[in-house]
Each structure stands twice: as C-alpha cells, then as structure tokens.
C-alpha cells in the first residue's frame, strides 16, 4: 500500500520539476535563453502529473490519494518558493 503511494509522489514531483524548468515566464524573467515548453507539451505534462493520483483514486486508496494530493500541492509550492529567491 505504501509503495504505490511513494511511486505516485515521486513521479508527480518529477513532472512538477519538469514543468518548473520549462516555465516560459520564469525563464523570461530570469533571462534564460530558450528551453521553454510549448503549450501542448505543458498540457501533456500536467495530465501526466495528475495520472498517479487518478490511479490511486481508481484503485480505491482514498487515504493514499489525499496524501498524494497534499504532497503534490506542498511540493509544488516549495518548488515555486525555491525559485523565487
């Protein structure tokens, strides 16, 4: 029960980091050249970040889904706070 949850958290956080790296607004403000994701790629990455949570919910692990959701929200917030410095 704990291993699918940990895998879902790791996958989602990895994709959140990919979204952060390719954020066009962040790259423009930081003066970084190119490397921004196109809108279609960003949408696919967002869908891919949500898939582990959907798998937990469909699998009937309500507690795991809520833990994954909270971890994804806090992890995304921490990524943005780290980049604000």
Legacy VTK file of the C-alpha trace (Angstrom):
# vtk DataFile Version 3.0
C-alpha trace
ASCII
DATASET POLYDATA
POINTS 85 float
0.000 0.000 0.000
2.814 2.418 0.775
4.923 1.652 -2.312
2.353 2.748 -4.919
1.858 5.945 -2.935
5.589 6.654 -2.821
5.899 5.930 -6.538
2.990 8.277 -7.299
4.570 11.054 -5.228
7.980 10.631 -6.851
6.543 10.609 -10.387
4.358 13.661 -9.777
7.150 15.637 -8.148
9.489 14.801 -11.019
6.949 16.104 -13.508
6.344 19.226 -11.400
10.091 19.886 -11.554
9.993 19.453 -15.344
7.144 21.959 -15.530
9.132 24.361 -13.382
12.213 24.068 -15.597
10.270 24.821 -18.770
8.086 27.620 -17.407
8.282 30.363 -20.040
7.513 33.222 -17.649
10.173 32.130 -15.144
12.730 31.677 -17.914
11.954 35.098 -19.410
12.222 36.910 -16.055
15.460 35.101 -15.198
16.892 35.948 -18.618
17.426 32.303 -19.553
17.605 31.540 -23.278
15.053 29.191 -24.907
14.124 25.864 -23.381
10.521 26.787 -22.615
7.840 24.162 -23.166
5.205 24.729 -25.797
1.585 24.953 -24.552
0.722 21.472 -25.851
3.704 19.927 -24.097
2.796 21.717 -20.879
-0.740 20.356 -21.039
0.586 16.826 -21.522
2.938 17.237 -18.577
0.095 18.459 -16.366
-2.016 15.464 -17.381
0.923 13.150 -16.691
1.412 14.716 -13.245
-2.245 14.008 -12.412
-2.276 10.401 -13.630
-0.670 8.881 -10.499
-3.365 10.470 -8.350
-6.074 9.181 -10.665
-4.559 5.706 -10.419
-4.647 5.897 -6.625
-8.259 7.068 -6.641
-9.409 4.422 -9.121
-7.548 1.795 -7.097
-9.733 2.662 -4.125
-6.970 4.101 -1.933
-8.727 7.223 -0.661
-6.163 7.891 2.056
-3.306 7.456 -0.418
-4.999 9.832 -2.842
-5.363 12.520 -0.185
-1.750 12.090 0.937
-0.608 12.288 -2.705
-2.746 15.393 -3.294
-1.379 17.178 -0.232
2.186 16.224 -1.088
1.798 17.432 -4.674
0.376 20.771 -3.544
3.035 21.372 -0.892
5.789 20.137 -3.211
4.666 22.487 -5.985
4.547 25.347 -3.517
8.069 24.555 -2.288
9.369 24.493 -5.869
7.939 27.947 -6.530
9.304 29.309 -3.249
12.746 27.971 -4.041
12.694 29.627 -7.464
11.570 32.987 -6.025
14.947 33.575 -4.375
LINES 1 86
85 0 1 2 3 4 5 6 7 8 9 10 11 12 13 14 15 16 17 18 19 20 21 22 23 24 25 26 27 28 29 30 31 32 33 34 35 36 37 38 39 40 41 42 43 44 45 46 47 48 49 50 51 52 53 54 55 56 57 58 59 60 61 62 63 64 65 66 67 68 69 70 71 72 73 74 75 76 77 78 79 80 81 82 83 84
